[in-house]
Amino acid sequence: MEDYDDTVYEGSGPSLEAAFEDAWHSAKRNNAPPGRYKATVVGVDAENPIHSYIVTIGPGPPDS
């Protein structure tokens, strides 16, 4: 994650759901507060077939 600032968290997994969960666990390990986050990057590690998804999450829009 060295290419990102401290408020962006990366996760990966065999499905998008697992990748988002891993990103949230990364955020919690780094003392990120609860709140709204948005996906800033969604990617795949692709061979045939896709075998891993990668996401980064960061601060989302403020709660209304």
C-alpha distances in whole Angstrom, upper triangle without the diagonal:
4,5,6,8,9,10,8,7,7,10,12,16,19,20,18,20,18,15,15,16,14,11,14,14,11,12,15,14,12,16,15,19,20,21,20,17,17,15,13,12,14,14,16,16,20,23,26,25,22,20,17,15,12,11,9,11,12,16,19,22,24,26,30
4,5,7,9,12,10,10,10,14,16,19,23,24,22,23,22,18,19,20,17,15,17,17,14,14,18,16,14,17,17,20,23,23,23,19,19,18,15,15,17,17,19,19,22,25,29,28,25,24,20,19,15,15,12,14,14,17,20,24,26,28,32
4,7,10,12,10,11,11,14,16,20,23,23,21,23,22,18,19,21,18,15,18,19,15,16,19,18,16,19,18,21,23,23,22,19,18,16,13,13,15,15,18,18,21,24,28,27,24,23,20,18,15,14,11,14,13,16,19,22,24,27,30
4,7,8,6,8,9,13,16,19,23,23,20,22,21,17,17,19,17,13,16,17,13,13,17,16,14,16,15,18,20,20,19,15,15,13,11,11,14,15,18,19,22,26,29,28,25,24,20,18,14,13,9,11,10,13,16,19,21,24,27
4,6,6,9,11,15,18,22,25,25,22,23,23,19,18,20,18,14,16,17,14,12,16,15,12,14,13,16,18,18,17,15,15,14,12,14,17,18,21,22,26,29,32,31,28,27,23,21,17,15,11,11,9,11,15,17,19,22,25
4,6,8,11,14,18,21,25,25,22,23,22,19,17,18,16,13,14,15,11,10,12,12,9,11,10,13,15,16,16,14,15,15,13,15,18,20,23,24,27,30,33,32,29,27,24,21,18,15,12,11,9,11,14,17,18,21,24
4,7,10,13,17,20,24,23,20,20,20,17,15,16,15,12,12,13,11,8,11,12,9,10,8,10,13,13,12,10,11,12,11,13,16,19,22,23,27,30,33,32,28,27,23,20,17,14,10,8,6,7,11,13,15,17,21
4,7,10,14,17,21,20,17,18,17,14,12,14,13,9,10,12,9,8,12,12,10,12,10,12,14,14,13,9,10,9,8,10,13,15,18,20,23,26,29,28,24,23,19,17,13,10,6,5,4,7,11,14,16,18,22
4,7,10,14,17,17,15,15,14,11,10,11,9,6,7,9,6,6,9,10,9,11,9,12,13,14,13,10,11,10,9,10,12,14,16,17,21,24,27,26,22,20,17,14,11,8,5,5,6,10,13,16,18,20,23
4,7,11,14,14,12,13,12,8,8,10,8,5,8,9,7,8,12,12,11,14,13,16,16,17,16,12,12,10,10,9,10,11,13,14,17,21,23,22,18,17,13,11,7,6,4,7,9,13,15,19,21,23,26
4,7,11,11,10,10,8,5,6,7,5,4,7,8,7,9,12,12,13,15,14,17,17,18,17,13,13,11,12,10,10,10,11,12,16,19,21,20,16,14,10,8,6,5,6,8,12,15,17,20,23,24,27
4,7,8,8,9,7,4,7,8,6,7,10,11,10,13,15,15,16,19,18,20,20,21,20,16,16,13,14,11,10,9,9,9,13,16,18,16,12,10,7,5,4,6,9,11,15,18,20,23,26,27,30
4,5,7,8,5,4,8,9,7,9,12,12,13,15,17,17,19,21,20,23,22,22,21,18,18,15,16,14,12,11,10,10,12,15,16,14,11,8,5,6,7,9,12,14,18,21,22,25,28,28,31
4,7,8,6,7,11,11,11,13,15,16,16,19,20,21,23,25,24,26,25,25,24,21,20,17,19,16,13,12,10,10,11,13,14,11,9,6,5,6,9,12,15,17,21,24,24,28,30,31,34
4,5,5,6,9,10,11,12,14,15,16,18,20,21,23,25,23,25,23,23,21,19,17,15,17,15,11,11,10,11,12,15,15,12,9,8,7,6,9,10,14,16,19,22,22,25,28,28,31
4,5,5,6,9,10,10,12,14,15,16,18,20,21,23,21,22,20,20,18,15,14,11,14,12,9,9,9,12,13,16,17,14,11,11,8,6,8,8,11,12,16,19,19,21,24,24,27
4,5,5,6,9,10,11,12,14,15,17,18,20,21,19,20,18,18,17,15,14,12,15,14,12,13,13,15,17,20,20,17,14,13,11,9,10,10,12,13,16,19,18,21,23,23,26
4,5,5,6,9,10,10,12,14,15,16,18,20,19,20,19,19,18,16,16,14,16,15,12,13,13,14,16,19,20,17,14,12,10,8,9,10,12,13,17,19,20,23,25,25,28
4,5,5,6,9,10,10,12,14,15,17,19,17,19,18,18,17,14,13,11,13,11,9,10,10,12,15,17,19,17,13,12,8,6,6,6,9,10,14,17,18,21,23,24,27
4,5,5,6,9,10,11,12,14,15,17,15,16,15,15,13,11,10,9,11,11,10,12,13,15,18,21,22,20,16,15,12,9,8,6,8,8,11,14,14,18,20,20,23
4,5,5,6,9,10,11,12,14,15,14,15,14,15,14,12,13,12,15,14,13,15,16,17,20,23,24,22,18,17,13,11,11,10,11,10,13,16,16,20,21,21,24
4,5,5,6,9,10,11,13,14,13,16,15,16,16,14,14,13,15,14,13,14,15,16,19,21,23,21,18,16,12,11,9,9,10,10,13,16,18,21,23,23,27
4,5,5,6,9,10,11,13,11,13,13,14,13,11,11,10,11,11,11,13,14,16,19,22,24,22,19,17,14,11,9,7,6,7,10,13,14,18,20,21,24
4,5,5,6,9,10,11,9,10,10,11,11,9,11,11,13,14,14,16,18,19,23,26,27,25,22,20,17,14,12,10,9,8,10,12,13,17,18,18,22
4,5,5,6,9,10,10,12,12,14,15,13,15,14,16,17,17,18,19,20,23,26,28,26,23,20,17,15,14,12,12,11,13,15,17,20,21,21,25
4,5,5,6,9,9,12,13,15,15,13,14,14,15,15,16,17,18,19,23,26,28,26,23,21,17,15,13,11,10,10,11,14,16,20,21,22,26
4,5,5,6,5,8,9,11,12,10,12,13,14,15,16,18,20,21,25,28,30,29,25,23,20,17,15,12,10,9,9,11,13,17,18,19,22
4,5,5,5,7,9,11,13,12,15,16,17,19,20,21,23,24,28,31,33,31,27,25,22,20,17,15,14,12,12,13,16,19,19,19,23
4,6,8,10,12,15,17,15,18,18,19,20,21,22,24,24,28,30,33,31,28,25,22,20,18,16,15,14,14,16,19,22,22,23,27
4,6,9,12,14,16,14,17,17,18,19,21,22,24,25,28,31,34,32,29,27,23,21,18,16,14,13,13,14,17,20,20,22,25
4,6,9,12,15,14,17,18,19,21,22,25,27,28,31,34,37,35,31,29,26,24,21,19,16,14,13,13,16,19,19,20,23
4,7,9,11,10,13,15,16,18,20,22,25,26,30,33,35,33,30,28,24,22,19,16,14,11,10,10,13,15,15,16,20
4,6,9,10,14,16,17,20,22,25,27,29,32,36,37,36,32,30,27,24,22,19,16,13,11,10,12,14,13,13,17
4,7,9,13,15,17,20,21,24,26,29,32,35,37,35,31,30,26,23,21,18,16,13,12,10,11,13,12,12,15
4,7,10,13,15,18,20,23,26,28,31,35,36,34,31,30,26,23,21,18,15,12,10,8,8,10,9,8,12
4,7,10,13,16,17,21,24,26,29,33,34,32,28,28,25,21,19,16,14,10,9,7,5,7,7,7,11
4,7,9,12,14,17,20,23,26,29,31,29,25,25,21,18,16,12,10,6,5,5,4,8,9,10,14
4,6,9,11,14,18,21,23,27,28,27,23,23,20,16,14,10,8,5,6,6,5,8,11,12,15
4,6,7,11,14,17,19,23,25,23,19,20,16,13,10,7,6,4,7,9,8,11,15,16,19
4,7,10,14,17,19,23,25,24,20,20,17,14,11,7,5,5,6,9,9,12,16,18,20
4,6,10,13,15,19,21,20,17,17,14,11,8,5,5,7,9,13,13,16,19,21,24
4,7,10,13,16,18,17,13,14,11,7,6,4,7,9,12,15,15,18,21,23,26
4,7,9,13,15,14,10,11,9,6,5,6,9,12,15,18,19,22,25,27,29
4,6,9,11,10,7,8,6,4,6,9,12,15,18,22,22,25,28,30,32
4,7,10,9,6,6,5,6,7,11,14,17,21,24,25,28,31,33,36
4,6,7,4,6,7,9,11,14,17,20,24,27,28,31,34,35,38
4,5,6,7,9,12,14,17,21,24,27,31,31,34,38,39,41
3,6,8,11,13,16,20,23,26,30,33,33,36,39,40,43
4,6,9,12,15,18,22,25,28,31,31,34,37,38,41
4,6,8,11,14,18,21,24,28,28,31,34,35,37
4,7,10,14,17,20,24,27,28,31,34,35,37
4,7,10,14,17,20,24,24,28,30,31,34
4,7,10,13,17,20,21,24,27,28,31
4,7,10,14,17,18,22,25,26,29
4,7,10,14,14,18,21,22,25
4,7,10,12,16,18,20,23
4,7,9,12,15,16,20
4,6,10,12,14,18
4,7,8,11,14
4,6,9,12
4,6,9
4,6
4
